[in-house]
Amino acid sequence: MAFLEISTLKKSFGANQVVKHFDLKVERGEFITLLGPSGCGKTTVLRMVAGFEMPTSGSISMDGKDVTALAPNQRNVGMVFQAYALFPNMTIAENIGFGLKIAKRPASEIAARVKQMLDMIKLPQIADRYPFQLSGGQQQRVALARAIAVQPKILLLDEPLSALDAKIRVSLRDEIRVLQQQLGITTLFVTHDQEEALSMSDRIVVMSEGRMEQVGTPFEIYNFPKTRFVSSFVGTLNFLTGKVVDAAAGRILVDGQEVITNRGLEGASNGDTRSLALRPEAVTLGQGGENRNTLHGKIELVSFLGSIVRIRVRFDKNLVTLDTFNTSSAKPPQMGEEVTVSFGHDDLQPLEEAVKVAA
């Protein structure tokens, strides 16, 4: 049995179903990120795990115990909010020790744990300060320490970095991941930032409109997206549309030119129209070699961006964008020039859903 099991979870607010079906098993010590745009239901899932929202249906179990109907203070979870939620009238030491005080732990134990937490977040000197005297990054470290101080079974993080500037956000996300690995604490992290998700997670759950689109490692989510939504939301992507000529062999005609995918087209029939995903970094100018697809087209746009030159090549209805490095010894291609682009069979990812073609 997994450490955290979320089974057929659904949540409606009146007629609005914000979580339509959510199933997830999380192993002890895993760092799981719920990734998706605003309104996709990710925070609602987190709040149901915390006990702040009751599911319309479904169940949640932690460490073998069903906690679906338990109040938040009976679940032993730690939560860090986007807005820090520190008590302004308490010192930093009092904020960190608040949960332990509510649990009626001895004063000596609270003092020792607070010191340990301040050392852990590398801010031992701020115990007697108040939240308004700290920077945003320091306040978020304190909020993290307060959540961890009670030694929760699960740590829940609701977009904790979104209010910080870019440099602090990158630094703090690395610190959070290192702390999580050191403590071995099971963690659910909510974000709409794909870079955060890819850099921090053991696995990512991509969500859209209350549904789970795909679950996988960062490598799997980025390199092997299963749906058009995942492909477009995680990273930058080219989309090609083609007609299946041999589903078993993964052969597709794109504007009359044949390409081969990295695998057979499951669920497709010859004559179907399917979408293909292709990362820009996988495309190169020039004729391909063995196990490479080639497409012939015309350059539609050339953009000089300093260290790179961004090139858009059109075939007919389809087009791809690719980047090449800017070097003083090589002139960039010109608009209207006929060129060949190539990419590996493994780089071309067929998406699961068929394309609907108007009659």
C-alpha positions in Angstrom: 0.0 0.0 0.0 1.2 3.5 -0.9 1.9 6.0 1.9 -0.7 8.4 0.5 -3.6 7.1 -1.6 -6.1 9.4 -3.2 -8.9 7.4 -4.8 -11.6 8.6 -7.3 -11.6 12.0 -5.7 -14.3 14.5 -6.9 -15.2 17.9 -5.7 -18.1 20.1 -6.8 -19.2 23.6 -5.6 -22.8 23.7 -6.5 -23.2 22.8 -10.2 -19.5 23.5 -10.8 -17.3 20.3 -10.7 -13.8 21.5 -10.1 -12.2 18.1 -9.6 -13.7 15.5 -11.9 -11.7 12.4 -11.1 -8.4 12.2 -9.3 -6.5 9.0 -8.5 -3.0 9.0 -7.2 -0.7 6.8 -5.1 2.3 8.5 -3.5 5.2 6.5 -1.9 6.8 7.6 1.3 9.4 10.3 0.7 8.2 11.2 -2.8 8.1 14.8 -4.0 5.0 15.1 -6.2 4.0 18.3 -8.1 0.5 19.1 -9.2 1.1 21.3 -12.3 -1.5 23.1 -14.3 -3.1 26.5 -15.1 -5.2 28.6 -12.7 -8.6 27.0 -12.2 -7.5 23.4 -13.1 -8.3 22.0 -9.6 -4.8 21.5 -8.2 -5.2 23.7 -5.1 -8.6 22.1 -4.4 -6.9 18.7 -4.4 -4.3 19.9 -2.0 -6.9 21.5 0.3 -8.8 18.2 0.4 -5.7 16.3 1.4 -5.2 18.9 4.1 -8.8 18.6 5.3 -9.8 22.2 4.5 -12.2 21.0 1.9 -14.4 17.8 2.1 -14.6 15.7 -1.1 -17.9 15.3 -2.8 -16.9 11.7 -3.3 -13.8 9.6 -3.1 -11.4 8.8 -0.3 -7.9 9.8 1.1 -5.7 7.5 3.2 -2.4 8.3 4.8 -0.1 5.6 6.1 -2.8 3.0 5.9 -5.4 5.1 7.7 -8.6 6.6 6.1 -8.5 10.3 6.8 -11.3 11.5 4.5 -13.6 12.7 7.2 -10.9 13.9 9.7 -10.4 17.5 10.6 -7.1 19.2 9.5 -5.7 19.0 13.1 -6.2 15.3 13.1 -4.3 14.5 10.0 -0.8 15.6 11.0 0.0 17.5 7.8 2.1 20.6 7.4 1.0 23.3 5.0 2.9 26.3 3.5 0.7 28.9 1.8 1.4 31.3 -1.0 0.9 34.3 1.3 3.1 32.9 4.1 0.3 33.3 6.7 2.7 34.2 9.6 1.2 35.7 12.7 2.3 39.4 12.7 2.1 39.8 16.5 4.4 36.9 17.2 8.2 36.7 17.0 9.7 34.3 14.5 10.5 31.8 17.3 6.8 32.0 18.5 5.6 31.5 14.9 7.7 28.4 14.4 6.8 26.9 17.7 3.1 27.7 17.4 2.0 24.2 16.3 4.1 22.6 19.1 2.5 24.9 21.7 -1.0 24.0 20.5 0.0 20.3 20.8 1.0 21.1 24.5 4.6 20.1 24.1 7.0 21.0 26.9 8.6 24.5 26.7 12.1 23.0 26.6 11.2 20.7 23.7 9.6 23.7 21.8 12.7 25.8 22.4 15.0 23.1 21.2 12.9 22.4 18.1 12.7 26.1 17.2 16.5 26.4 17.4 16.8 23.3 15.2 14.4 24.7 12.6 16.2 28.1 12.5 19.5 26.4 12.0 17.9 24.2 9.3 16.7 27.3 7.3 20.1 29.0 8.0 18.5 32.0 9.8 19.6 31.4 13.5 19.8 35.1 14.2 16.2 36.1 13.6 14.4 34.3 16.5 13.4 37.6 18.2 12.3 39.5 15.1 8.8 39.9 13.8 7.6 39.0 10.3 7.5 42.6 9.0 11.2 42.8 9.7 12.0 40.0 7.2 12.2 39.9 3.4 9.7 37.8 1.4 12.2 35.0 1.0 13.0 34.9 4.7 9.3 34.9 5.6 8.7 31.9 3.3 11.6 30.1 4.9 10.0 30.7 8.3 6.7 29.4 7.0 8.4 26.3 5.8 10.1 25.8 9.2 6.8 26.2 11.0 5.2 23.5 8.8 8.1 21.1 9.3 8.5 21.8 13.1 5.5 19.6 14.0 7.1 16.6 12.1 4.1 16.1 9.8 3.5 12.9 7.9 3.0 14.9 4.7 4.2 18.4 3.7 1.8 20.4 1.5 3.1 23.4 -0.5 0.5 25.7 -2.2 2.5 27.8 -4.8 4.9 29.0 -2.0 7.3 30.7 -4.4 4.9 32.7 -6.7 5.1 35.9 -4.7 8.9 36.0 -4.8 11.2 37.6 -7.4 12.9 35.4 -9.9 16.4 35.0 -8.3 15.0 34.3 -4.8 12.5 31.9 -6.3 15.2 29.8 -8.0 17.4 29.8 -4.8 14.5 28.9 -2.5 13.2 26.1 -4.7 16.6 24.4 -4.6 16.7 24.8 -0.8 13.2 23.3 -0.4 14.2 20.3 -2.5 17.4 19.7 -0.6 15.5 19.9 2.8 12.8 17.6 1.5 15.4 15.0 0.5 17.3 15.4 3.8 14.2 14.9 5.9 12.7 12.3 3.6 9.2 13.9 4.0 6.4 13.0 1.6 5.5 16.2 -0.2 2.8 17.5 -2.5 3.7 20.8 -4.3 1.3 22.9 -6.3 2.5 25.2 -9.0 1.6 26.6 -12.4 5.3 27.1 -13.2 6.6 24.3 -15.4 10.3 25.1 -14.6 9.6 24.6 -10.9 7.8 21.3 -11.6 10.6 20.0 -13.9 13.4 20.9 -11.6 12.0 19.8 -8.2 9.8 16.8 -8.7 10.1 13.0 -8.5 6.9 12.9 -10.4 4.5 15.4 -11.9 0.7 15.3 -12.2 -0.4 17.6 -15.1 -3.9 18.8 -14.6 -6.4 20.6 -16.8 -10.1 21.5 -16.1 -10.3 19.2 -13.1 -8.8 16.2 -14.8 -5.4 14.4 -14.6 -3.9 14.7 -18.1 -0.7 12.7 -17.4 1.4 11.4 -14.5 5.1 10.8 -14.9 8.7 11.7 -14.1 9.9 15.1 -15.4 11.8 13.3 -18.1 8.6 11.4 -19.2 6.4 14.5 -19.1 8.7 16.6 -21.1 9.9 14.0 -23.6 6.9 11.8 -24.0 3.7 14.0 -23.6 0.6 11.9 -24.1 -1.9 14.7 -25.0 -1.8 18.0 -26.9 -2.5 19.9 -23.6 0.6 18.4 -21.9 2.7 19.0 -25.0 1.7 22.6 -25.2 1.7 23.4 -21.4 5.1 21.8 -20.6 7.9 23.4 -22.7 7.8 24.9 -26.2 6.6 22.7 -28.9 5.9 22.3 -32.6 2.8 20.5 -33.7 2.5 18.7 -37.0 -0.7 17.2 -38.4 -0.5 14.2 -40.8 -2.4 11.3 -42.3 -1.6 7.8 -41.1 -0.4 5.5 -43.9 0.9 2.6 -41.7 -0.3 2.7 -38.1 1.7 -0.4 -37.0 5.0 1.0 -38.4 4.3 4.6 -37.2 4.4 6.0 -40.8 2.6 9.3 -41.4 2.3 11.7 -44.3 2.9 15.4 -43.3 2.0 17.6 -46.2 2.7 14.7 -48.6 6.1 13.9 -47.0 6.5 10.7 -45.1 7.9 10.7 -41.5 8.3 7.8 -39.1 7.4 8.1 -35.4 9.3 6.4 -32.5 6.6 3.8 -32.1 3.5 2.4 -33.6 0.3 4.5 -33.5 -1.8 2.8 -30.8 -5.5 3.0 -31.5 -5.0 4.6 -34.9 -6.2 3.2 -38.3 -4.7 3.9 -41.7 -6.3 7.1 -43.1 -6.7 8.7 -39.7 -5.4 12.3 -39.1 -3.2 12.5 -36.1 -1.2 15.2 -34.2 2.5 14.9 -33.7 4.6 16.8 -31.2 8.2 17.9 -31.9 10.5 19.9 -29.6 12.3 22.8 -31.3 15.7 21.7 -29.9 15.3 18.3 -31.8 15.1 20.0 -35.2 18.3 20.8 -37.2 18.9 22.4 -40.6 20.2 20.0 -43.2 19.8 16.5 -44.5 19.4 13.8 -41.9 21.3 10.6 -41.6 20.2 7.1 -40.5 17.1 7.1 -38.2 16.3 10.7 -39.1 13.2 12.1 -40.7 13.6 14.9 -43.3 11.1 17.5 -44.5 11.7 20.0 -47.3 10.2 23.4 -46.9 10.8 27.2 -47.3 12.0 29.6 -44.6 9.1 31.9 -43.6 10.8 33.9 -40.8 14.3 34.5 -39.4 14.6 36.3 -36.0 18.0 37.3 -34.7 18.0 37.0 -30.9 21.7 37.5 -30.0 23.2 34.2 -29.1 20.6 32.3 -31.2 18.8 32.7 -34.5 15.2 31.5 -34.5 14.0 30.1 -37.8 10.5 29.2 -39.0 10.2 26.8 -41.8 6.9 26.1 -43.6 6.1 23.0 -45.6 2.5 23.6 -46.7 -0.1 23.7 -44.0 2.5 22.6 -41.4 5.5 24.5 -40.1 8.2 24.1 -37.5 10.3 26.5 -35.5 13.9 25.8 -34.6 16.9 27.6 -33.1 20.5 27.7 -34.3 23.5 29.2 -32.5 24.7 32.5 -33.8 28.3 32.3 -35.0 30.3 35.1 -36.7 31.6 32.6 -39.2 28.2 31.4 -40.5 25.6 33.7 -42.2 22.0 32.9 -41.1 19.7 31.6 -43.8 17.5 34.0 -45.7 13.7 34.3 -45.8 12.2 32.5 -48.8 15.2 30.1 -49.0 14.4 26.4 -49.7 15.8 24.2 -47.0 15.7 20.7 -45.5 15.2 20.1 -41.8 15.8 16.8 -40.0 14.9 15.2 -36.7 15.1 11.8 -35.1 12.4 9.1 -35.2 12.5 9.2 -31.4 12.0 12.9 -31.3 8.6 12.8 -33.1 5.9 12.0 -30.5 2.4 10.9 -31.6 -0.3 12.3 -29.4 -3.0 10.0 -28.1 -6.1 11.9 -29.2 -7.1 11.9 -32.9 -7.6 15.1 -34.7 -11.2 16.0 -35.6 -11.4 17.0 -39.2 -14.4 19.1 -40.3 -16.7 17.5 -42.9 
